[in-house]
């Protein structure tokens, strides 16, 4: 039941209807917008479409103003009255509630645009052109799962070193000490970016130097050269797709990085020159890299072409709706199914090839060049794409023969000075 009373709002008298929950709930739309008053300036506005809005009429410095308090039923009658009370307290203190609401909204927008998550996203978008797609995707997933989920909504200028340390302690408890150190470096880069763009004044990640548990580097698990025949038998017998088997086989024969294998395209294969030219954007060192193709590697590619030669990628995803490129876990998953859990990973083929080639007399410089390890001398890096290429061709063919069981003897090494 509605009762009529009289009240003063900043010196003006108005008729008041004390609303009930039932009256608000049952208010029906009319041809024109109308209002149901609740007192002290609060009323419910009902428009012809049936939408209901809470409004507060008030006076500040002699001027009549209107404040939106939300919509019904998202904001109940009791909540609207609570907001009216808050507004009256601000007025009593000399503050315009409408102005304060705008200021709060502006600050919320400012903090949202300057949160750790938004600055991290901006830093990532600015720098991702430097990395391969595979590396960029992996970096963002790790950053998102380990730091942004925890700190993403925090204004980056307010984050303290102790907050970062707490987040990194969680990562360490999982035993992921290497990941913790990598993410700390990334985090430091994000804060430096925030300082350069005026969103922060200091880098708390720098205060964590020496605070994380030391990471003890471990080599990628691999097998011995004499175990290769057994590996090939298990690969032939494992229950997986022909494409997956050929991925493992090609990785063994060429010992490229798994990310380079996953991103390989048929246009990268020069059948006439018998070369696989890895574009710079797919390699770790951001330089084009040549892989001489042995007769075994070419045969593997011929078999693979029967399965994926109609497309762009050598190894497209078999679940293309999620990702067009083969999953980064595919090779290791196959090796796991073959019985090599904790004994061999895809990257371990590089260590296997390096050890075997060194043991059989190939020059270390030639092996390192084929592994595409970093060239610290920038002048040499400008032309080392094809450096030692004749020796590398000889070496890669010997490795193909060795893997296939055709050669077990020390090779005849080309001895020449290539500058």
C-alpha positions as CSV (number, residue, x, y, z in Angstrom):
1,X,0.0,0.0,0.0
2,X,1.3,3.4,-0.9
3,X,1.4,6.2,1.6
4,X,1.8,9.9,0.8
5,X,4.1,12.0,3.0
6,X,5.9,15.4,2.6
7,X,9.7,15.9,2.5
8,X,12.2,18.6,1.8
9,X,15.0,18.1,-0.6
10,X,17.5,21.0,-0.3
11,X,14.7,23.5,0.5
12,X,12.1,22.2,-2.0
13,X,9.0,20.3,-1.0
14,X,7.8,17.3,-3.0
15,X,5.1,14.6,-2.6
16,X,6.6,11.2,-1.8
17,X,5.3,7.7,-2.4
18,X,7.0,5.1,-0.3
19,X,7.3,2.2,-2.8
20,X,7.1,-1.5,-1.9
21,X,8.8,-4.4,-3.6
22,X,5.5,-5.5,-5.0
23,X,4.7,-2.1,-6.4
24,X,8.1,-1.9,-8.2
25,X,7.8,-5.5,-9.5
26,X,4.2,-5.0,-10.8
27,X,4.8,-1.6,-12.4
28,X,3.6,-1.9,-16.0
29,X,4.6,0.1,-19.1
30,X,2.4,2.8,-20.3
31,X,2.1,4.8,-23.5
32,X,4.4,7.4,-22.0
33,X,7.3,7.2,-19.6
34,X,6.2,7.8,-16.0
35,X,7.8,7.8,-12.5
36,X,7.0,6.2,-9.2
37,X,8.5,8.2,-6.3
38,X,10.0,6.7,-3.2
39,X,11.1,9.8,-1.3
40,X,14.1,12.1,-0.8
41,X,14.5,12.4,-4.6
42,X,14.5,8.7,-5.4
43,X,12.1,7.4,-8.0
44,X,11.6,4.5,-10.5
45,X,11.3,5.6,-14.1
46,X,9.3,3.2,-16.3
47,X,9.5,3.6,-20.1
48,X,7.0,2.4,-22.7
49,X,9.2,-0.7,-23.4
50,X,8.9,-1.8,-19.8
51,X,12.5,-1.0,-18.8
52,X,12.8,0.3,-15.2
53,X,15.5,2.8,-14.1
54,X,16.4,4.1,-10.7
55,X,17.0,7.9,-10.6
56,X,17.9,10.3,-7.9
57,X,16.9,14.0,-8.1
58,X,19.1,16.2,-6.0
59,X,20.4,19.7,-5.6
60,X,24.0,20.8,-5.4
61,X,25.1,24.4,-5.1
62,X,21.6,25.4,-5.9
63,X,21.4,23.5,-9.2
64,X,19.0,20.6,-9.8
65,X,20.8,17.5,-11.0
66,X,20.0,13.8,-11.8
67,X,21.9,10.7,-10.8
68,X,21.4,7.3,-12.4
69,X,21.5,4.5,-9.8
70,X,21.0,1.4,-12.1
71,X,18.2,-0.6,-13.5
72,X,15.6,-2.9,-11.9
73,X,15.7,-5.8,-11.2
74,X,19.6,-5.7,-11.3
75,X,19.4,-3.1,-8.6
76,X,16.7,-3.9,-6.0
77,X,14.6,-1.3,-4.1
78,X,16.7,-1.8,-1.0
79,X,19.9,-1.4,-3.0
80,X,18.6,1.8,-4.6
81,X,17.7,3.2,-1.2
82,X,21.2,2.4,0.0
83,X,22.7,4.3,-3.0
84,X,20.4,7.2,-2.1
85,X,21.8,7.2,1.4
86,X,25.4,7.2,0.1
87,X,24.6,10.1,-2.2
88,X,23.0,12.1,0.7
89,X,26.1,11.5,2.8
90,X,28.3,12.9,0.0
91,X,26.0,15.9,-0.3
92,X,26.2,16.5,3.4
93,X,30.0,16.6,3.0
94,X,29.8,19.1,0.1
95,X,30.5,16.6,-2.6
96,X,28.5,16.3,-5.8
97,X,27.6,12.5,-6.1
98,X,27.2,12.8,-9.9
99,X,30.7,14.3,-10.2
100,X,32.2,11.6,-7.9
101,X,30.5,8.9,-10.0
102,X,32.1,10.2,-13.2
103,X,35.5,10.5,-11.5
104,X,35.2,6.9,-10.2
105,X,34.3,5.7,-13.6
106,X,37.2,7.6,-15.2
107,X,39.6,6.1,-12.7
108,X,38.3,2.6,-13.2
109,X,38.8,3.0,-16.9
110,X,42.3,4.4,-16.3
111,X,43.2,1.5,-14.1
112,X,41.7,-1.0,-16.5
113,X,43.9,0.4,-19.3
114,X,46.9,0.4,-17.0
115,X,46.4,-3.0,-15.3
116,X,49.2,-5.5,-15.4
117,X,47.2,-7.6,-17.9
118,X,46.5,-4.8,-20.3
119,X,50.1,-3.5,-20.2
120,X,51.4,-7.1,-20.7
121,X,49.1,-7.5,-23.7
122,X,50.4,-4.2,-25.2
123,X,54.0,-5.2,-24.6
124,X,53.4,-8.6,-26.2
125,X,51.7,-7.1,-29.3
126,X,54.6,-4.6,-29.6
127,X,57.3,-7.3,-29.5
128,X,55.7,-10.5,-31.0
129,X,57.0,-9.7,-34.5
130,X,60.5,-10.5,-33.2
131,X,59.5,-14.1,-32.4
132,X,58.3,-17.1,-34.3
133,X,54.6,-17.8,-34.1
134,X,55.3,-20.9,-32.1
135,X,57.4,-19.1,-29.6
136,X,55.0,-16.2,-29.3
137,X,52.0,-18.5,-28.6
138,X,53.9,-20.4,-26.0
139,X,55.2,-17.3,-24.3
140,X,51.7,-15.8,-24.0
141,X,50.1,-19.0,-22.7
142,X,52.7,-19.2,-20.0
143,X,52.4,-15.6,-19.1
144,X,48.6,-15.7,-19.0
145,X,48.4,-19.0,-17.0
146,X,51.1,-18.1,-14.4
147,X,50.9,-14.3,-13.9
148,X,48.0,-12.6,-15.6
149,X,45.4,-14.8,-14.0
150,X,46.9,-13.8,-10.6
151,X,47.8,-10.1,-11.2
152,X,46.0,-9.2,-14.4
153,X,43.5,-6.8,-12.9
154,X,46.0,-5.0,-10.6
155,X,47.1,-1.5,-11.6
156,X,50.6,-2.1,-12.7
157,X,51.9,1.0,-10.9
158,X,50.6,-0.4,-7.6
159,X,52.2,-3.9,-7.8
160,X,54.9,-4.4,-5.2
161,X,57.8,-6.8,-5.2
162,X,56.2,-9.0,-2.5
163,X,53.2,-9.6,-4.7
164,X,55.4,-10.8,-7.6
165,X,57.4,-13.0,-5.2
166,X,54.2,-14.6,-4.0
167,X,53.2,-15.4,-7.6
168,X,56.6,-16.8,-8.4
169,X,56.6,-18.9,-5.2
170,X,53.5,-20.7,-6.5
171,X,55.4,-21.5,-9.7
172,X,58.4,-22.8,-7.8
173,X,56.2,-25.1,-5.6
174,X,55.3,-26.9,-8.8
175,X,59.0,-27.6,-9.4
176,X,59.0,-25.3,-12.5
177,X,62.1,-23.3,-11.5
178,X,63.3,-22.8,-15.1
179,X,59.9,-21.4,-16.0
180,X,60.0,-19.1,-12.9
181,X,63.3,-17.6,-14.0
182,X,62.1,-17.1,-17.6
183,X,58.9,-15.5,-16.5
184,X,60.8,-13.2,-14.1
185,X,62.8,-11.9,-17.1
186,X,59.6,-11.4,-19.1
187,X,58.0,-9.7,-16.2
188,X,60.9,-7.3,-15.9
189,X,60.6,-6.5,-19.6
190,X,56.9,-5.7,-19.1
191,X,57.6,-3.3,-16.2
192,X,60.3,-1.6,-18.2
193,X,57.8,-1.1,-21.0
194,X,55.3,0.3,-18.5
195,X,57.9,2.8,-17.2
196,X,58.7,3.9,-20.8
197,X,55.0,4.4,-21.6
198,X,54.3,6.3,-18.4
199,X,52.2,3.7,-16.6
200,X,54.7,2.9,-13.8
201,X,57.7,4.5,-12.1
202,X,59.7,1.6,-11.0
203,X,60.4,-2.1,-11.8
204,X,59.6,-4.4,-8.8
205,X,60.8,-7.4,-10.8
206,X,64.3,-6.0,-10.5
207,X,64.0,-6.4,-6.7
208,X,63.6,-10.1,-7.0
209,X,67.1,-10.7,-8.3
210,X,68.5,-13.5,-6.2
211,X,65.2,-14.2,-4.6
212,X,64.2,-17.2,-6.7
213,X,65.5,-20.7,-6.3
214,X,68.4,-21.4,-8.6
215,X,67.6,-23.5,-11.7
216,X,69.9,-26.4,-12.5
217,X,70.0,-26.8,-16.2
218,X,69.3,-30.3,-17.5
219,X,70.0,-31.7,-20.9
220,X,67.0,-32.9,-23.0
221,X,66.7,-36.6,-22.5
222,X,67.9,-38.7,-25.4
223,X,69.1,-42.2,-26.4
224,X,72.4,-43.6,-27.6
225,X,73.3,-44.1,-31.2
226,X,73.2,-47.9,-30.9
227,X,69.5,-47.7,-29.8
228,X,68.4,-46.1,-33.1
229,X,67.4,-49.4,-34.8
230,X,65.2,-50.3,-31.8
231,X,63.7,-46.8,-32.0
232,X,62.8,-47.3,-35.7
233,X,61.2,-50.6,-34.9
234,X,59.0,-49.1,-32.2
235,X,58.1,-46.2,-34.4
236,X,56.9,-48.6,-37.1
237,X,54.8,-50.5,-34.6
238,X,53.3,-47.6,-32.5
239,X,49.6,-46.9,-32.8
240,X,49.4,-43.4,-34.3
241,X,48.7,-41.8,-37.6
242,X,51.2,-42.1,-40.6
243,X,51.7,-38.3,-40.4
244,X,52.8,-38.5,-36.8
245,X,55.2,-41.3,-37.5
246,X,56.7,-39.3,-40.4
247,X,57.1,-36.3,-38.2
248,X,59.3,-38.3,-35.8
249,X,61.2,-39.8,-38.6
250,X,61.9,-36.5,-40.3
251,X,62.9,-34.9,-37.0
252,X,65.4,-37.8,-36.4
253,X,66.9,-37.5,-39.9
254,X,67.2,-33.7,-40.0
255,X,67.5,-32.9,-36.2
256,X,65.8,-29.5,-36.7
257,X,64.0,-27.9,-33.7
258,X,60.5,-29.2,-33.1
259,X,59.0,-25.7,-33.6
260,X,60.7,-25.4,-37.0
261,X,59.3,-28.8,-38.0
262,X,55.8,-27.9,-36.9
263,X,55.8,-24.6,-39.0
264,X,57.4,-26.1,-42.1
265,X,55.7,-25.5,-45.4
266,X,56.0,-27.3,-48.7
267,X,57.2,-24.1,-50.4
268,X,60.3,-24.3,-48.1
269,X,61.4,-27.5,-49.8
270,X,63.7,-27.0,-52.7
271,X,63.5,-30.5,-54.4
272,X,66.0,-29.6,-57.1
273,X,68.7,-28.3,-54.8
274,X,67.8,-31.0,-52.2
275,X,67.5,-28.4,-49.5
276,X,65.0,-27.4,-46.9
277,X,65.2,-23.6,-46.4
278,X,63.8,-22.6,-43.0
279,X,62.5,-19.0,-43.2
280,X,64.0,-16.6,-40.6
281,X,60.7,-16.1,-38.8
282,X,60.4,-19.8,-38.0
283,X,63.9,-20.2,-36.6
284,X,65.1,-19.6,-33.0
285,X,68.0,-17.4,-34.1
286,X,65.9,-15.4,-36.6
287,X,68.1,-16.2,-39.5
288,X,67.3,-18.3,-42.6
289,X,68.7,-21.8,-42.2
290,X,69.6,-24.4,-44.8
291,X,69.1,-28.1,-44.1
292,X,70.7,-30.3,-46.8
293,X,68.4,-33.2,-47.5
294,X,69.8,-36.7,-47.6
295,X,68.3,-39.3,-49.8
296,X,66.5,-40.7,-46.7
297,X,65.1,-37.3,-45.8
298,X,63.8,-36.8,-49.4
299,X,62.2,-40.3,-49.3
300,X,60.5,-39.4,-46.0
301,X,59.2,-36.2,-47.6
302,X,57.9,-38.1,-50.6
303,X,55.9,-40.4,-48.4
304,X,54.6,-37.4,-46.4
305,X,53.6,-35.6,-49.6
306,X,51.1,-38.4,-50.2
307,X,49.3,-37.4,-46.9
308,X,49.7,-33.6,-46.7
309,X,51.1,-32.5,-50.1
310,X,47.7,-31.0,-51.1
311,X,48.0,-28.3,-48.4
312,X,50.4,-25.6,-47.3
313,X,51.9,-27.2,-44.2
314,X,54.0,-30.3,-44.0
315,X,52.4,-31.2,-40.7
316,X,48.9,-29.6,-40.4
317,X,46.9,-30.1,-37.3
318,X,44.6,-33.1,-37.4
319,X,42.2,-31.0,-35.4
320,X,42.3,-27.9,-37.6
321,X,39.4,-26.1,-35.9
322,X,41.6,-25.5,-32.8
323,X,45.0,-24.8,-34.5
324,X,46.1,-25.1,-38.1
325,X,49.6,-26.3,-37.1
326,X,50.4,-29.7,-35.5
327,X,50.5,-29.5,-31.7
328,X,53.8,-28.9,-29.9
329,X,53.0,-32.0,-27.8
330,X,52.5,-34.4,-30.8
331,X,56.1,-35.7,-31.2
332,X,56.7,-36.2,-27.5
333,X,53.3,-37.9,-27.2
334,X,54.3,-40.4,-29.9
335,X,57.6,-41.0,-28.2
336,X,55.8,-41.5,-24.9
337,X,53.5,-44.1,-26.5
338,X,56.6,-45.8,-27.9
339,X,57.8,-46.3,-24.3
340,X,60.3,-43.5,-24.1
341,X,58.7,-41.5,-21.3
342,X,61.4,-39.5,-19.5
343,X,64.0,-41.1,-21.8
344,X,63.6,-39.2,-25.0
345,X,62.0,-36.0,-26.3
346,X,61.9,-34.5,-29.8
347,X,64.6,-32.0,-28.9
348,X,66.8,-34.9,-27.8
349,X,67.4,-35.9,-31.4
350,X,69.6,-32.8,-31.7
351,X,71.8,-34.0,-28.8
352,X,71.9,-37.5,-30.3
353,X,73.0,-36.2,-33.7
354,X,75.6,-33.8,-32.2
355,X,77.2,-36.5,-30.0
356,X,77.3,-39.1,-32.8
357,X,78.6,-36.7,-35.4
358,X,81.3,-35.5,-33.1
359,X,82.3,-39.1,-32.2
360,X,82.6,-39.9,-35.9
361,X,85.1,-37.2,-36.7
362,X,83.0,-34.3,-38.2
363,X,84.4,-30.9,-37.4
364,X,82.6,-29.2,-34.5
365,X,82.2,-25.9,-36.5
366,X,80.3,-27.8,-39.2
367,X,78.1,-29.6,-36.6
368,X,77.3,-26.3,-34.8
369,X,76.5,-24.6,-38.0
370,X,74.0,-27.4,-38.9
371,X,72.5,-27.2,-35.5
372,X,71.9,-23.5,-36.1
373,X,73.3,-22.4,-32.8
374,X,73.7,-18.7,-32.1
375,X,76.5,-17.0,-34.0
376,X,77.9,-14.4,-31.6
377,X,80.0,-12.7,-34.2
378,X,77.6,-10.5,-36.1
379,X,79.9,-10.1,-39.1
380,X,80.1,-13.9,-39.5
381,X,76.3,-14.1,-38.9
382,X,75.7,-12.0,-42.0
383,X,77.0,-14.8,-44.3
384,X,76.9,-18.0,-42.3
385,X,73.6,-19.2,-43.7
386,X,75.4,-21.2,-46.3
387,X,78.7,-21.6,-44.4
388,X,80.3,-25.0,-44.6
389,X,77.5,-26.1,-46.9
390,X,79.6,-28.7,-48.9
391,X,80.7,-30.3,-45.7
392,X,77.2,-30.1,-44.3
393,X,75.8,-31.9,-47.3
394,X,78.3,-34.7,-46.8
395,X,77.6,-34.9,-43.1
396,X,73.8,-34.9,-43.5
397,X,74.0,-37.7,-46.1
398,X,76.3,-39.7,-43.8
399,X,73.8,-39.1,-40.9
400,X,70.9,-40.3,-43.1
401,X,72.9,-43.5,-44.0
402,X,73.8,-44.0,-40.3
403,X,70.2,-43.7,-39.1
404,X,69.0,-46.1,-41.8
405,X,71.8,-48.6,-41.0
406,X,73.8,-48.1,-44.2
407,X,76.9,-46.6,-42.7
408,X,78.6,-47.3,-39.3
409,X,82.1,-46.3,-40.2
410,X,84.0,-43.1,-39.8
411,X,83.2,-40.8,-42.8
412,X,85.6,-39.2,-45.2
413,X,85.5,-35.6,-44.0
414,X,86.0,-32.8,-46.5
415,X,88.9,-30.6,-45.4
416,X,88.8,-27.1,-46.8
417,X,88.9,-23.5,-45.7
418,X,85.6,-21.8,-46.3
419,X,86.7,-18.4,-44.9
